Amino acid sequence: MTTDACAGTLRCDDDGTALWIGPRQADRRLVLLHGWGADADDLLDLGEILLGGDPARAGVSVVALRAPLPHPGGAGRQWYDLQQPEWPQLPQALQDLRRRLLALETSVPLANTALLGFSQGAAMAIDVATGGGSDASEPLRLAALIGCSGYPHPDWRPRRPRTEILLTHGEQDPVVPFGASLSLERSLTEAGGSVQRLAFPGGHCIDPGLMDTMGDFLRRRWRMG
């Protein structure tokens, strides 16, 4: 994360673990979790795109969390090392992310917080939000949960989600197979969740053609307008 990334309307935490747009305290919050090899600034544009303008004017605090570990390729970050067999860093990564989300509740309630993740960030978001880890944590009571191009973690057994869930995935995704979202939808539905899955004819990305739908989903869950 460079100094330039914190210029202008952006603000960085002192320890560099998050980027912020809009106020720290607000009526609502959008938390963004980037993918493997990206960094906290990767998804920040979604704040303005999904909200149709300045998040501060919409009363929304946007925070993009930075994954804790350096990527083995030398650039970007990772929530856990995908190249290590059986992903031994995953349990600690889930505990740490849950702790960070609960810490954010001191300024905006989780019930007014939407969580959006892409790829590895989506896998982390869905796992933590649904309490499916080995520590038997309770699902988080979020305003909304969006997982883009995500996948289920091994041995993930979601408990009944406490928010509505939107999944998006490209049918020609060469990185995370499209079937991963089918598996997520099936497990979440079997757990009693309310899940909407949107497919698009594309690859490993967040489809620009779905931005209006994703924005409407957030506004409905936030009861905006």
N, C-alpha and C positions, 0 to 999 in steps of 0.2 A: 504494500500500500504506500503510495507516494505522498509527499507533502501536497502536491498539486490536487490530489483527490479530495483534500479537505478544504480547498479554496472555495470562494463564492458562497453559495447557499448551503453547502455541505458543512457538516461538523463531524469531527472525529472524537471518539472517546480518548481520554488521555493515554490509555494503554494500547490504542489502535485496534481494539477488538470489535468495533462497530462504527458504522457511518450513519448519520442522521440527516433527514430532511424534515423541515417543519419543527414544531415545538416538542420539547421533551414531554410536557404534560398537555394532554388534549382529550377530547371526548372519545376518540377512537385511535387505534394504532394498527399499522400494517408491518409485520415482521417478515423479512425476506431472508431465505437461506440459499446460498449459491451452490453450484455443483462442484464436482471434483476437478481440481486444477484451476478454478476461477478464484475470485476474491470478492470482498464485500461490495465493491462498486459494480459488480457484474449485472445486478438486477435493479439497480437504483432507478433507472428510467421508468420502471413499471409504476412507481409511485405516481408520477404525473400522468402517465398514459391511462392507467386504470381509473384514476380519479378525475380525468378530464381537465387537468390544470394543476395549479399550485395546491399541494396537500394541506398547507397551513390554512388556506381559505376554506377548505372543506372540513377543517377541524380534525385533521388526521395527522398523527405523528408517524413517520416512516423511519424504520430502523433496519439496516442491513447488517446482519451479524457476520463476523469473520470466523471461518473455521479455525480451530486451534493449531493445526499441524501444517508444516510446510509440505508442499507436493514433492514427491520424489524426483520429478522432472526438473526441479530447480526454479520453477515459477508457479505462482498461484498457491492455493491452500487446499487442504482436505480435512474432512470431518474424521475420517479414519483411513488407513492405508488399504486400498482395494487390492493391492498386489500381495499382501501377506495372507497366507493360507488361513482360512476360517476367521479372518478379520478380528484378531484378538483385541484391537483397540475399540471395537464397537461398544461394548457395555459401558466403558468409561465415557465415551463420546455422548451416549444417550443420557447418562446421568448429568454430565456437564451442561448439555443443552437444556434439559429440564430445569436445572438450577438457574440458568441465565433467563429463561422465560419467566420463571416465578419471580426473579428479581425485578423484571420489568413491570410486574404488577403493582409495584409501589407507586408508580405514576399513572398508569392506565390499567384498569381491571382487565383480566384475561377474558372476561365475558364480552368486552368491547374490542378485543384483539383478534385480528385475522392473521393467520400464518400461511405463508406461501413459500414453497420450496421447488427447486428445479433439480432433477436427476438425483445425485447423492443427497442434496438438500431436501428433495421431496421425500426420499426414503426416511431421512432423519425426522422430518416434520410429522409424517404419518405415524411413525413408530412412537415418538414421544407423545403425540397428541392423543393416541388411542390407548396408552397404558399397556402396550403389548410386550414390554420388556420382562426380563427375568426377575426384576425387583417388584413385580406386581403393583406398580404404581397406578393410581387412579387416572382415568382419562381426564385431560384438561378441558375445562368448560370454556371453549373459545367461541368467538363470534362466527368464525368461518375457517375452513381449512381447504387449501388448494394445493394439489400435488401435480406437477408438470413433469412428464417423462420419468416418473418414479418407478420404484421396484420394491418388493417385500424383502425384508431382512430374513435370514435363516431363523427358523424357530419362532418367528413373530406370530403371536396369537392375540389379535386385538380384542379388547374388551368393548362393551357397547359405547360407541362414540357419543360425545356430548355436544356435537355440533354437526351441521351439514357439511358434506365433503364434495368437492369438485375435482375430478381427475381429467387431465388432458394428455394425449399421447399421439405421436406421429405413427402412421401405419407403416412407414418405411424407415423407422428408426434403426440405424446400424449400430448404435451403442447400447441402448437398453431396449431389448425386444418389446414389440408392441404387446405381446402376451403378458408382460409383467403387469400392465395396467388391468388386464382382464383378471389376473390373479388377485390384485389389490381389491378390485371391485367385489369379487366373489367373497373374499375373506371379510371385508368390511360389512357387506350386506348380511352375511351369515351371523355376524356379531350384533346385528340389529341397527346398523348405521343407515343413514339417509345419504345415498351416493348418486351423483350424476357423473357419467363418463362421456367425454367428448373426444372423438377420434378426428384426425385430419390427415390429408394425403401429403405427408411430409416426413422429415427426418427428426434428428435429435435437437429440438428447439422448442421455444414457446411460440406458437403460431400467431402471427399478427392478426389473422382473421378472427381469432377468438377473443381479442381484447375487449370488445364491447360486451360479449357474453360474460366474461370474467368480471368486468367492472360492474355490470348489472347484478351479478351474484353477490359481490361485496356490498353494494349499496342496499340490496334487499336484506342481507343479514345484519347490516348496521342500521337498518331502518332509516335510511337517508332518503328524503323526498317521498 
